[in-house]
């Protein structure tokens, strides 16, 4: 039982020891995109002629993969497909002092019905 408590404490300390996320600008984030997946336009949104912008924050790992996506704003019908698409994006690693770091990247997805 004591060893389990020690492991839990070590695990918690490891989480706190992670370096804080570097916040990059929207321009830096978009310039670093190496591969992107387009979101699927939900059928209900298309039927209701819903268009709009979804703002998300993506946590990008040292290797350029997206670890987590948080929705900042947008129509609830559009936010889920936007977040799912961004989770598939790849980025060139963000650097600090020449070393790859985790970063928080703001991303804007625009849903516009094709004419």
N, C-alpha and C positions, 0 to 999 in steps of 0.2 A: 504494500500500500504506500509506503514511504517513497519507493522508487517511482511510482506513478505520479505522485505529487511533484517530485523533482522534475520529471519529464514535462509535466504541464507548465511548471514555472519556466523551464528552459525554453519551451515552445513559445510561451508568451513573451519572454525577453527577446527572442529572435524576431518576432513581429515588430516590437518596438524599436529594435536595432536597425531595421530597414531604413535606408536613407529616404528623406522626404522626396516626394515626386517633384520633378522640375516641371513648372508650368510653361508650356511653349505657346507661341501665338498661333492663331488660325493660319496665318501665312506660312509659318515654319512647319506646321503640321501638314498642310497640303503640299508643300514642296518636298516633304519627306515620304509621301505616299509612293510606294513602288508597285502596288497591286490593289485594285479596289473592286468590290462587288456592288453592282447596282441593286438597290432594294426593289422588292416586288411591290408593285402598286396594288394595294388590296382591292379586291373586286367591289366591296361595299363602298369604298372611297370613290372608285371610278363611277359606280352607279349613281352615287349621290353628288358627283362632280365636286368632290372635296379636293382642294389643292392646299398646299401650305409648306411651311418650313419647319424642319425638326432640328433642334440644337441638342447635341450630345457631347459628353466629355468621355474620351477614350483613354484608358490607362495602357500605355505602350511599354512593353518589356524591353530589356536590354538587347534582345535579338530582333526587335521590330514587330513582334506579334501583339495582337490586342488581347489584353488579359481581362479587361472589364469595360463595360460601357454603361454610363449613367445618363439618363434622359434629363435634360435641362428644361426643354420646353417643346411644345408642339401638340398638334391634334392627336388625341389618344388612339385614333384609328391608324395614324401614320407612324407613331413612335416605335411600335414593336418591329415592323419590317425595317425601319431605319437602323435601329440598334442591332438587329440580326445581321444586316448587311455589313455594318462597320466592324462587327466582330470578326469578319473574314478578311478585312483589309490587312495589308502588310506595309510596314514602314522601314525606311533606312533607319538604323539606330540613331537615337539622339545622343550627342556627346557632351561631356563636361570634362574639362581638363584632358581631353583626348581619349576618355574612357566612355564606353556605352553606359547609359543610365536609363532608369524607368522615367517616363514622363506622362504628364496629363495633357492631352491634346484636344482642344475644342474643334468640333466638326459640325458643319451645317449640311443637311440633306434637304434638297428642294424637290417636292412632289408637284409636278405640273402635268395636267392631263394633255395628252397629245391631241392636236387638232385633227 
